[in-house]
Amino acid sequence: MRWRSHQPGLDAGRLRRLADALDEGPAAHGFGEDQRWTLARVSDLIARMFRTRYTLRGTSYLLYRIGWSVQVPSHRPVERDEEAVTTWRREVWPAGKR
């Protein structure tokens, strides 16, 4: 019997929809006034949006795939240079991983 690697259940389109939903903030999805995303909340959101359940570890993996981490604040600094961040992610970060 050959084992096949399991592909995550969310394709690129669904991951984009998830990222957009996360950008709206927790309150927009009925999580009250606390504006922090937790792995449990994101897991619940995924279950509601896509009718599939992920473990907290699986949810963490999905967040990593779309560029989020548990430490990312919900607000970005006004002075943030998006072009510099994109260049760093595309060129500097991969070079450091080697």
Secondary structure by P-SEA (a helix, b strand, c coil): cccccccccccaaaaaaaaaaaaaccccccccccccccaaaaaaaaaaaccccccaaaaaaaaaaacccccccccccccccaaaaaaaaacccccccc
